[in-house]
Amino acid sequence: MTISCVLFDLDNTLVGIPNTWNYFDTLIQDVLKMDYSLSIPSKDERNSLWRSGKEYVSILKRWGVSDPNDFWIKFDERDGIKRRKLIKENKLILYDDVIPTLKKLNNMGIKIGIVSNTPDFIIEYELDAFKLEPYFDKVLGLGDDQSICKPEPDGINMILKEMKGSPAKTIFIGDSEVDLIAGQRAKVFPIYIDRNKEKRKIFDINPKSYLKITSLLQIFDIINRPQEDGKSPAESIL
């Protein structure tokens, strides 16, 4: 067996959003204040929303949001407006290693996909802005259904089914803890892209259960690594 499929998160894996945590945290606060006239929960409470998976309903209701799906509709509308502005102002960053990596994967005949918690209509802005669409076999935005957003494995499972990919031959690259958890749950090989080269421990996840890289081009060391008999590519690496 060899690696036959590579999946990517989008934001801050392929395309950088400046001041990411503040960007999304401000969106949460804007929706709560401007759309619902609700008080703002604590920073820890707000941060818990991103790791919540299917628990987002109970969290938002605890904050006073009676219709959690409506919350995300309003969130995505505001997000879309802000992204369009960032794109026009050239403030979204396409990392230098993205195009060389995608071209090389295409030349190797490896299937490429995106699994993002961002809704499809926003993903389309970004892919169009950076002319990335031709490189991907399948793109899946999960924001329209928060119940399947990462850290749930549903998105990875769905895209692999559509791409006829095998989890044992797939790596998934993301920039966050929820990406690693989703990859582990989907039984693919999770890789953490650490563009800031953090040396401290960031996650409450066994560091031996995933690989950390600082450039996407490092995945070719993994793909080209000899595989041990009877083991999947991920097992050979770990």
C-alpha positions as CSV (number, residue, x, y, z in Angstrom):
1,M,0.0,0.0,0.0
2,T,1.0,3.6,-0.6
3,I,-0.6,7.0,0.1
4,S,-3.2,7.5,-2.5
5,C,-5.2,10.4,-1.0
6,V,-4.2,13.6,0.7
7,L,-6.9,15.7,2.4
8,F,-6.4,19.3,3.6
9,D,-8.1,21.6,6.0
10,L,-8.4,25.0,4.3
11,D,-8.0,28.0,6.6
12,N,-4.5,28.4,8.1
13,T,-3.5,25.2,6.3
14,L,-3.6,26.4,2.7
15,V,-4.8,30.0,3.1
16,G,-3.9,32.2,6.1
17,I,-6.4,34.4,8.0
18,P,-4.7,37.2,9.9
19,N,-5.2,37.1,13.7
20,T,-7.3,34.0,13.3
21,W,-8.6,33.5,16.8
22,N,-9.6,37.2,17.1
23,Y,-11.2,37.0,13.7
24,F,-13.5,34.2,14.6
25,D,-14.0,35.3,18.2
26,T,-15.1,38.7,17.0
27,L,-17.6,37.1,14.7
28,I,-19.1,35.2,17.6
29,Q,-19.4,38.3,19.7
30,D,-20.9,40.3,16.8
31,V,-23.6,37.8,16.2
32,L,-24.5,37.5,19.9
33,K,-24.5,41.3,20.4
34,M,-25.9,42.6,17.1
35,D,-28.2,39.9,16.0
36,Y,-29.5,38.6,19.3
37,S,-28.8,41.4,21.8
38,L,-27.2,38.8,24.2
39,S,-24.5,39.2,26.7
40,I,-21.1,37.8,25.8
41,P,-19.9,34.6,27.5
42,S,-16.4,34.2,28.9
43,K,-13.4,33.7,26.6
44,D,-13.2,30.0,27.7
45,E,-16.9,29.5,27.0
46,R,-16.5,31.1,23.5
47,N,-13.4,29.0,22.8
48,S,-15.3,25.8,23.8
49,L,-17.6,26.3,20.8
50,W,-14.9,25.4,18.3
51,R,-14.2,22.0,20.0
52,S,-17.8,21.1,20.6
53,G,-18.8,19.0,17.7
54,K,-22.4,17.9,18.1
55,E,-22.5,19.6,21.5
56,Y,-22.8,23.1,19.9
57,V,-26.5,23.0,20.3
58,S,-26.4,22.8,24.1
59,I,-23.7,25.5,24.3
60,L,-25.5,28.0,22.2
61,K,-28.8,27.4,24.0
62,R,-26.9,28.0,27.3
63,W,-25.9,31.3,25.9
64,G,-29.5,32.2,25.2
65,V,-29.6,31.3,21.4
66,S,-33.0,29.6,20.9
67,D,-32.3,28.5,17.3
68,P,-28.6,27.3,17.0
69,N,-28.9,26.8,13.2
70,D,-30.0,30.4,12.8
71,F,-26.9,31.4,14.8
72,W,-24.6,29.7,12.3
73,I,-26.5,31.2,9.3
74,K,-25.9,34.7,10.7
75,F,-22.3,33.8,11.6
76,D,-21.6,32.6,8.0
77,E,-23.2,35.7,6.5
78,R,-21.0,37.9,8.5
79,D,-18.0,35.7,7.8
80,G,-18.6,35.8,4.1
81,I,-18.8,39.6,4.1
82,K,-15.5,39.9,6.0
83,R,-13.7,37.4,3.8
84,R,-14.7,39.2,0.6
85,K,-13.3,42.3,2.1
86,L,-10.0,40.6,3.1
87,I,-9.7,39.1,-0.4
88,K,-10.2,42.5,-2.0
89,E,-7.6,44.0,0.3
90,N,-5.2,41.2,-0.4
91,K,-5.1,40.3,3.3
92,L,-5.7,36.6,2.9
93,I,-2.4,34.8,2.5
94,L,-1.7,31.9,0.2
95,Y,1.2,30.1,1.8
96,D,4.3,29.7,-0.5
97,D,4.4,25.9,-0.2
98,V,0.8,25.4,-1.4
99,I,1.0,25.5,-5.2
100,P,4.3,23.5,-5.4
101,T,2.8,20.8,-3.1
102,L,-0.5,20.6,-5.0
103,K,1.3,20.4,-8.4
104,K,3.6,17.6,-7.2
105,L,0.7,15.6,-5.8
106,N,-1.2,16.0,-9.1
107,N,1.8,14.9,-11.0
108,M,2.1,11.8,-8.7
109,G,-1.5,10.9,-9.4
110,I,-2.6,11.3,-5.8
111,K,-6.2,12.3,-5.2
112,I,-6.5,15.6,-3.3
113,G,-9.4,17.0,-1.3
114,I,-10.4,19.7,1.1
115,V,-12.5,19.1,4.3
116,S,-13.3,22.4,6.0
117,N,-15.7,23.6,8.7
118,T,-16.2,26.7,6.5
119,P,-19.3,26.6,4.3
120,D,-19.0,26.0,0.6
121,F,-19.9,29.5,-0.6
122,I,-17.0,30.9,1.4
123,I,-14.6,28.2,0.3
124,E,-15.5,29.1,-3.3
125,Y,-14.4,32.7,-2.7
126,E,-11.0,31.6,-1.5
127,L,-10.3,28.9,-4.1
128,D,-11.4,31.3,-6.9
129,A,-9.2,34.1,-5.5
130,F,-6.1,32.0,-5.5
131,K,-7.0,29.9,-8.6
132,L,-6.8,26.7,-6.6
133,E,-9.9,24.8,-8.0
134,P,-8.1,22.8,-10.7
135,Y,-5.9,21.1,-8.2
136,F,-8.6,19.4,-6.2
137,D,-10.6,16.3,-6.9
138,K,-13.2,17.1,-4.3
139,V,-14.0,20.0,-1.9
140,L,-16.3,19.6,1.1
141,G,-17.5,22.5,3.2
142,L,-19.2,21.5,6.4
143,G,-20.5,24.8,7.8
144,D,-24.0,24.3,6.4
145,D,-24.5,21.4,8.9
146,Q,-22.7,22.1,12.2
147,S,-23.5,18.6,13.5
148,I,-20.9,17.1,11.2
149,C,-18.2,19.7,11.6
150,K,-14.8,18.6,12.8
151,P,-13.9,17.2,15.4
152,E,-16.6,14.9,14.1
153,P,-15.2,12.5,11.5
154,D,-18.2,12.7,9.2
155,G,-16.7,15.1,6.7
156,I,-13.6,13.0,6.2
157,N,-15.7,9.8,5.9
158,M,-18.0,11.5,3.4
159,I,-15.3,12.8,1.1
160,L,-13.4,9.5,1.1
161,K,-16.5,7.7,0.1
162,E,-17.0,10.1,-2.8
163,M,-13.4,9.9,-3.8
164,K,-13.3,6.1,-3.3
165,G,-10.4,6.5,-1.0
166,S,-9.1,4.2,1.7
167,P,-8.6,5.6,5.2
168,A,-5.5,3.4,5.6
169,K,-4.0,5.1,2.5
170,T,-5.0,8.7,3.4
171,I,-3.3,11.5,5.3
172,F,-5.2,14.5,6.6
173,I,-3.4,17.8,7.2
174,G,-4.8,20.5,9.4
175,D,-3.7,23.3,11.7
176,S,-5.8,22.6,14.8
177,E,-6.6,20.1,17.5
178,V,-10.1,19.5,16.0
179,D,-8.4,18.5,12.7
180,L,-6.2,16.0,14.5
181,I,-9.2,14.6,16.5
182,A,-11.3,14.3,13.3
183,G,-8.5,12.5,11.5
184,Q,-8.0,10.0,14.4
185,R,-11.7,9.3,14.5
186,A,-11.8,8.7,10.8
187,K,-8.9,6.4,11.1
188,V,-6.7,8.3,8.6
189,F,-3.2,9.5,9.4
190,P,-3.4,13.0,10.9
191,I,-0.7,15.6,10.3
192,Y,-0.4,18.9,12.2
193,I,1.0,21.8,10.1
194,D,2.8,24.1,12.6
195,R,3.6,27.1,10.6
196,N,4.5,29.2,13.6
197,K,7.0,26.5,14.7
198,E,5.7,26.3,18.3
199,K,8.0,24.3,20.6
200,R,5.6,24.0,23.5
201,K,2.9,21.3,23.9
202,I,-0.3,22.6,22.3
203,F,-2.7,19.8,22.5
204,D,-4.0,17.2,25.0
205,I,-3.5,14.5,22.4
206,N,-0.8,11.8,22.5
207,P,2.0,13.4,20.4
208,K,2.9,9.9,19.1
209,S,-0.5,9.6,17.4
210,Y,0.1,12.3,14.8
211,L,3.0,13.9,12.9
212,K,4.0,17.6,13.1
213,I,5.4,19.4,10.1
214,T,6.3,23.0,9.4
215,S,5.9,23.0,5.6
216,L,3.5,21.1,3.4
217,L,6.5,20.0,1.3
218,Q,7.5,17.7,4.1
219,I,4.6,15.4,3.3
220,F,6.7,14.0,0.5
221,D,9.2,12.6,3.0
222,I,6.2,10.6,4.3
223,I,4.7,9.6,1.0
224,N,8.1,8.4,-0.3
225,R,9.1,6.6,2.9
226,P,9.5,2.8,2.6
227,Q,6.6,0.9,4.1
228,E,7.0,-1.9,6.5
229,D,5.4,-5.3,5.6
230,G,1.9,-5.7,6.9
231,K,1.6,-2.1,8.0
232,S,-0.4,0.8,6.6
233,P,1.6,3.9,5.6
234,A,0.6,5.7,8.8
235,E,1.7,2.7,10.9
236,S,5.0,2.6,9.2
237,I,5.7,6.2,10.1
238,L,4.5,6.1,13.7
